[in-house]
Amino acid sequence: MSELKDHRSICVKLLQDLLNQQTTAQKVIDDWPIRTGDALVDNIYSLLFHYRDDEDIRSKDSRYAAWQEDELRKYVELLLQQR
């Protein structure tokens, strides 16, 4: 498996675990492959900080929660399509 496939596969798994509530946003950030040189992976990494920091907003606003989760699902699809 190529290096690109390896780190994107890791990212997909981490995001799926987050969306399935099997892990926390902080754990995903901690386990995220960094310095990959992959712009998509780097952009998602930045978004994960916003996701982590917005936990209180998601708990109060279900539409906002749904929107954020939909965005993460879109990134999972992009990672799967481009690996």
Backbone hydrogen bonds, N-H to C=O, Kabsch-Sander energy under -0.5 kcal/mol:
donor,donor_aa,acceptor,acceptor_aa,energy
6,D,2,S,-2.2
7,H,3,E,-2.3
8,R,4,L,-2.0
9,S,5,K,-2.4
10,I,6,D,-2.0
11,C,7,H,-2.0
12,V,8,R,-2.5
13,K,9,S,-2.3
14,L,10,I,-2.4
15,L,11,C,-2.7
16,Q,12,V,-2.7
17,D,13,K,-2.4
18,L,14,L,-2.1
19,L,15,L,-2.8
20,N,16,Q,-2.0
21,Q,18,L,-1.6
22,Q,17,D,-3.3
23,T,17,D,-0.8
28,V,24,T,-2.0
29,I,25,A,-2.5
30,D,26,Q,-2.6
31,D,27,K,-2.0
32,W,28,V,-1.0
32,W,29,I,-0.6
34,I,32,W,-0.6
39,A,37,G,-0.7
42,D,38,D,-2.4
43,N,39,A,-2.4
44,I,40,L,-2.3
45,Y,41,V,-2.1
46,S,42,D,-1.8
47,L,43,N,-1.9
48,L,44,I,-1.9
49,F,45,Y,-0.8
49,F,46,S,-0.8
50,H,46,S,-0.9
51,Y,47,L,-2.4
52,R,48,L,-2.6
53,D,49,F,-2.5
54,D,50,H,-1.5
55,E,52,R,-1.2
58,R,54,D,-2.6
59,S,55,E,-1.9
60,K,56,D,-0.8
60,K,57,I,-0.8
61,D,57,I,-1.9
65,A,61,D,-2.3
66,A,62,S,-2.6
67,W,63,R,-2.3
68,Q,64,Y,-2.7
69,E,65,A,-2.4
70,D,66,A,-2.4
71,E,67,W,-2.2
72,L,68,Q,-2.0
73,R,69,E,-2.3
74,K,70,D,-2.1
75,Y,71,E,-1.8
76,V,72,L,-2.0
77,E,73,R,-2.3
78,L,74,K,-2.3
79,L,75,Y,-2.6
80,L,76,V,-2.4
81,Q,77,E,-2.5
82,Q,78,L,-2.2
83,R,80,L,-0.5
